[in-house]
Amino acid sequence: MSKSYVFYDGKIVDESEVTISIRSKAFNYGLGCFEGIRAYWDEDEKQLYGFRLKDHYVRLLQSAKTFNLNIPYSVDELCKITVDLLKKNQFKQTTYIRPVVFDGGTNINPTLSDAEPKFLIYCQPMGKFAGKEELSVCISSWRRLEDTMLPPRTKPTAAYLNSALASLEANQSGYDEALFLTVSGHVCEGPGENIFIVKKGQLITPPPSDNILEGITRDLVMRLGREELGIEVVERSIARTELYASDEIFFSGTAMEVTPIVKVDNRIIGTGKQGEVYKKIKELFFGLTTGKNPKYAKYCTPVY
């Protein structure tokens, strides 16, 4: 594609026309929040489906409100803007969508009390984010930010330095990804993913009180476990050593989708292969992202 179009300052423009000041508080202090959304391409129907657009934009507006970065758009308006942008870019493949709300103010004071909110959306093609079918992870020496420090549930841009440090440590040690513990020592999440374990017939995931992002894919996985597989889904704190004794572990997230973890700290999890619960969740998940499952068709917004 010869041109890339983005939404910025109230209109769709060529990306090359967008400039952001080096004095911007978003650049200097990370004052902003964002979302990650996917649109799934159906080759048979030649149709692109925005996946759970409304849910993502509800969360974005809640995050922006928390940071005093209110923008003049409703959820429905944001969904329409996104559809129009995907059309303008003529995407005919699965695509990642990144809306960002940030403080465009340029004075030197790192405060949000005089915020100058700006909003943009850019998109890019994205297939398998992990690049691998099965992951090996390690517990990071870095701890997840506490909700009273920088609330992870708001997807703040500044918090992803915490994520980047954990991923760097994991990659330099030969692992695919990291896992955070909370300050109190409970399993939290990955740098950009929620986590599930399967143990004694239960599907278990950390609760919001353990400083996780309340993931939209996480919400869907919990629903699929309960309603489609008839599995008991439990939100509770997880101890580090419980991971080693789990039957299965997998990540969930918009970029990561659902991806199995077969090693933690060099301990083999279960059989060391993709587990049966994960396989069923994966099949259900990818069976509904392009509107083919009537029960979940409302999650899919056709673009063309």
Helices and strands as residue ranges (DSSP letters): E 5-8, E 11-14, G 15-17, H 25-29, E 32-34, E 37-42, E 47-51, H 53-66, H 75-89, E 95-103, E 117-125, E 135-143, G 152-154, G 157-159, H 160-172, E 177-181, E 194-199, E 202-205, G 208-210, H 216-223, I 224-228, E 232-235, H 240-244, E 248-253, E 257-264, E 267-268, H 276-286, G 294-299, E 300-302
